[in-house]
Amino acid sequence: MQPNLPTPHLVARTGSWRIQRPVIDPWKCNDCLICWLFCPEGSIRRGESCTSIDLTYCKGCGICARECPRQAIHMVDEALISQGEGERLAGIS
């Protein structure tokens, strides 16, 4: 019997070709993990008080933002993140 091999999505770091990234509003997130259930890449991580996203593997598909019942996740353009405008434009200050 061979040892378990890592799944393909954990080997290929797909976050580098993302156009938009999810930004979580920690004031709205109640750590319900609905986003985790729907994330096709397994990029969602459970935190102590709020969910986090592993951007190394996140493709920016936006499924987590669409499925969040509290609308705590907003998709923001990567260009705006690099300019430091992402959280402000997502309504998180």
C-alpha positions in Angstrom: 0.0 0.0 0.0 1.4 3.4 -1.0 1.1 6.5 1.2 -1.5 9.1 0.5 -0.4 11.6 -2.0 -1.4 15.3 -1.8 -4.3 16.4 -3.9 -3.4 18.1 -7.1 -4.8 21.5 -6.1 -2.5 21.6 -3.1 0.6 21.1 -5.3 -0.3 23.7 -7.9 -0.2 27.2 -6.4 -3.0 28.8 -8.4 -3.3 32.1 -6.6 -0.9 33.9 -8.8 -3.3 34.3 -11.8 -6.2 35.6 -9.8 -7.8 38.9 -11.0 -10.0 39.4 -7.9 -9.4 38.4 -4.3 -11.9 37.7 -1.6 -11.8 40.1 1.4 -13.5 39.1 4.6 -15.2 41.6 6.9 -14.4 40.2 10.4 -17.3 42.2 11.9 -19.8 40.4 9.7 -18.3 36.9 9.6 -19.7 34.5 12.2 -17.4 31.6 11.2 -20.4 29.5 9.8 -18.1 27.9 7.2 -20.7 28.0 4.4 -17.9 29.5 2.3 -15.7 26.5 3.2 -18.3 24.1 2.0 -18.6 25.7 -1.4 -14.9 26.6 -2.1 -13.7 24.4 -5.0 -10.0 24.8 -4.0 -10.1 24.2 -0.3 -8.7 27.7 0.3 -10.9 28.6 3.3 -9.4 28.2 6.8 -11.3 28.3 10.1 -10.0 31.0 12.4 -10.6 31.6 16.1 -13.2 34.3 15.5 -13.3 34.7 11.7 -12.6 32.6 8.7 -9.5 33.2 6.6 -8.5 32.5 3.0 -5.3 31.0 1.9 -4.5 33.2 -1.1 -1.8 30.8 -2.3 -4.5 28.5 -3.7 -7.5 30.9 -4.1 -8.4 31.4 -7.8 -10.7 34.3 -7.1 -13.8 32.6 -8.5 -16.1 34.4 -6.0 -18.2 31.4 -5.0 -17.4 32.1 -1.4 -18.7 35.7 -1.7 -21.9 34.6 -3.5 -22.7 31.9 -0.9 -21.9 33.9 2.3 -25.3 34.3 4.0 -24.0 37.4 6.0 -22.4 39.0 2.9 -19.1 39.1 4.8 -16.9 38.4 1.8 -16.4 40.9 -1.0 -14.5 40.4 -4.2 -11.9 43.2 -4.8 -9.7 43.7 -7.8 -6.1 42.7 -7.2 -4.8 46.0 -8.7 -6.7 47.9 -6.0 -5.3 45.6 -3.3 -1.8 46.4 -4.4 -2.6 50.2 -4.2 -3.9 49.7 -0.6 -7.6 50.5 -1.6 -9.1 47.0 -1.2 -10.5 47.1 2.3 -11.8 50.7 1.8 -13.6 49.7 -1.4 -15.0 46.5 0.2 -16.6 48.7 2.9 -14.2 47.4 5.6 -12.5 50.1 7.6 
